[in-house]
């Protein structure tokens, strides 16, 4: 499994990208963490954006407050929604974002079903969550998730491509 960690400043854009997939029936919301459900179970970009506002306004010093992460298993891996949800929760917890608001979107628009996670690196106290060495930590979490869920190893795929 390969993780891509996007760091940006446009929360609205990150949510819009994912919500458009849902509206075009190429995606679904799998999990909301620290984001309240709506009465009718429908979500809008504006609603999600508003849920992040208290966090984003608590820290005006940090430029790139948005985290847009994708977790991409091998196309041959069959991963259930429940497994994707569990993987997202474990990934976010181990990366230090377990207590943050985040949304997990499943994308089915390409041959490789994958998930996107939208969150913020600003805690409710206004402090930035440390992201030192997040790429090596992310790789380690992905290797552990591959083992736990019996997924194809991304490192093996990389070696086959270079041979």
C-alpha positions, 0 to 999 in steps of 0.5 A: 500500500502506498500513502500520499500525504498532501499538505496544503492551505485550501480545506474547501478545495480538498473537501470539494474534490472528494465530495464531487466523487461522492456526488458523481457516484464514484465515491462514498463517505466511509467515516467521520471522526469528530464531525457530527452527523447531519439530521438527514445523513447528507453532507455538503462541502460547506457543512464539512468546511464549517466543521473544520473552521474552529481548528483552522482559525485557532492557528493563523501562523501555520501556512499549510493546515490541511492534510489530504492523505490517500491510502492506495492498496494494490489493484489486486487487493480486495478491501472491504469498507470495514477494512478501509475504515479500520485502516484509516483509523489506525493510520490516523492514530499512529500518525498523531491525528487520531483526535482530529476531525477527519473525513474518510472518502472511498474512491471507485473512479479508477481500477484501484479502489482507494481512500482519501482522508481529509483533516487538519494538522491544527489541534483544537488548542491551536497547536500544530501537530508535529509532522517531523519524519511523517513520510518514513513513519507513514511508510512504516504504518503502511507496511504494518497495515499490509501485513495485518490485512494481508495486502500485496506489499508495495515494496515488492511491487517497486522491486519488480518494476525496477528489475 
